[in-house]
Amino acid sequence: MTYKIDGQRRSLLVDLNTESGVFLFAGVSLPENTNAFFEPVLDELNTYLQNPKDKTVINFYIEYLNTSSALYLRRIILACEDALGGDKLDVNWHYEKDDDDIRDFGIDFRDVFKHVKINLIQITENPYT
């Protein structure tokens, strides 16, 4: 099963492919109501985490996000870290080479989590913009 939200001008594209265990968050995250946007995502994620794949991969291709969105992305990683630990979870934080702000968000995320390695991956262009 896949839980998907098509990205809009102010909200992320979200693709939680529970069949493959590969999750995607891409685009801009400035939703009008952050709770209303992210709570269903967390619900789907928690359902998946009850019976996860051997390996779960989260790919972030963030173009811009506000503070409340950043907190929810941390909650998503934390839920996965708590359920899966570091061996069964890969987190890839993609950032454009000239986007210091998004790179710094990735660095901050990497510093927060002790059991999950956050891979910072420089790209020339965000394929989801």
Rosetta blueprint (number, residue, H / E / L):
1 M L
2 T E
3 Y E
4 K E
5 I E
6 D L
7 G L
8 Q L
9 R L
10 R L
11 S L
12 L L
13 L E
14 V E
15 D E
16 L E
17 N E
18 T L
19 E L
20 S L
21 G L
22 V E
23 F E
24 L E
25 F E
26 A E
27 G E
28 V E
29 S E
30 L L
31 P L
32 E L
33 N L
34 T H
35 N H
36 A H
37 F H
38 F H
39 E H
40 P H
41 V H
42 L H
43 D H
44 E H
45 L H
46 N H
47 T H
48 Y H
49 L H
50 Q L
51 N L
52 P L
53 K L
54 D L
55 K L
56 T E
57 V E
58 I E
59 N E
60 F E
61 Y E
62 I E
63 E E
64 Y E
65 L E
66 N L
67 T H
68 S H
69 S H
70 A H
71 L H
72 Y H
73 L H
74 R H
75 R H
76 I H
77 I H
78 L H
79 A H
80 C H
81 E H
82 D H
83 A H
84 L H
85 G L
86 G L
87 D L
88 K L
89 L E
90 D E
91 V E
92 N E
93 W E
94 H E
95 Y E
96 E E
97 K L
98 D L
99 D L
100 D H
101 D H
102 I H
103 R H
104 D H
105 F H
106 G H
107 I H
108 D H
109 F H
110 R H
111 D H
112 V H
113 F L
114 K L
115 H L
116 V L
117 K L
118 I E
119 N E
120 L E
121 I E
122 Q E
123 I E
124 T L
125 E L
126 N L
127 P L
128 Y L
129 T L
